[in-house]
């Protein structure tokens, strides 16, 4: 168990590779979705949701690489806390994404243009860091 109070799961190179593949897949899907918004298609929430999933998967890779475990609890704040033990800036990016998760996935209110930019930057930073530490 890690320094945080939440649930974690040990991980190895196989898990890191699988989670990195997912992070890249979600990021790629977000990029494809982004091309639709320029054509007037209303897919902003789908874009943000893919960014959130990319960020979560990337955070798992980072924690696996640095700590040998990743968060497995239902409370995403525990994942942020665990990631903060590795890198506070990356934890801030994950927190940014997780704050958008409910709104983009479950609310009736659409994500704003500013949130799209924030989500893209945060997910991009996490996936890049995960690729570097993989």
N, C-alpha and C positions, 0 to 999 in steps of 0.2 A: 504494500500500500504506500502511496506517495505521501508527501508532506501535507497535501490537502486532505480534507475530511471526506471527500467523495469516493465513489467507486472507480477503480481503474482496472485495466486489463493489461497483463504483460504482452509485449509484442516483439516480433523478430523481423528479420529482413523480408520475409514473405509478406507479412502484414504491412510493412512500410511500403513495399512495392505495390501491393494491391490498393492501399489507400491513396498513394500518389497517382496511380492510374485513374482512380475515381475523381480525385481533385482536378486532374487535367481534363477528364471527360466532362465534368460539370462546367469547368471554365470554358471549354470549347463550345458546349451547348449554349452557354450564356452569350458568347461572342456571335454565334449563329442567330440567336434570338435578337441580339442588338441590331443586326442588319435589317430585321423586319420593322423595327421602330422607325427607321428612316423612310420606310415605304408607307407610313401611316397606320400600321397595324398596332393595335393596343396590346402590347405584350410586356409592358414594363415590370409588372409583378412577377411574371415568369422569369425575366432576366434577373431580378433581385434574388428570387428563390434559388436559381442556379448558382449565383454568386455565394449565397449563404452556404449551400451544400459544398461548393468548392472550398470555401474557407474552413468549414468543419473538418473535411477530409484532410486538408493540408495541415491543420493544427494537430490532427492525430499523427501525421507523419513526423512533424517537428518534435512532438513529445516522445514518440517512439525512438527517434534517432538520438535524442538527448537524454531521455530518462529511462528508456526501456519499457515504457508503459504509456497508455493513453486513457483518457477519460471514457467511461462507459455508463455513467449515470444519466438519469433523465433531466437533471438540472444542468443546463448548459453553462450556468455561472461557474460550476465546478471545473468545466473544461477551460474556461477563461483563467481561473485561478491556477490550474495546473500549468497552463501555457505561460503564465506570468513568472513561474519559477525558472523558466528557460529564457524568455525574452518579453519584456514588458510592452515593447512597441507592437510585437505580433499579437500579444494578448489584447491590446487596444483595438487592433484591426478586427480580431475575432468578435470582441464585444460590440463593435460597430455593426457588424453583420448580424449578430444575434438579436440586437435591438430592432432590426428590420424584419426579422423572420415572421413574427405573428402578423404584422401589418400586410406584408407582401403575400403571405400564404393564406391568411384566414379572415382578414377584415374586408369590409366593403369599400374602404378607402384605398385609392390607387397610390402607388409609390410615386414620389415626386421626381422631377428631373435631377434635383440635388442628391436625392437618395440613390438614384441610378449611378451617378458619378462616384459617390462614396462607396457604394457596393463594389463597383468595378475596381476601384483603387485598392480597397481592402482585400478583396479576393485575389487580385493580382499580386499584391505584396506577399500574402500568405503562400500562394502556390509557388512563387519564385523562391522564397526562403525554403520551402519544403523540398523543392527540386535541388537546391544547393546542399542541403544536409542529408538528403536521401542516401 
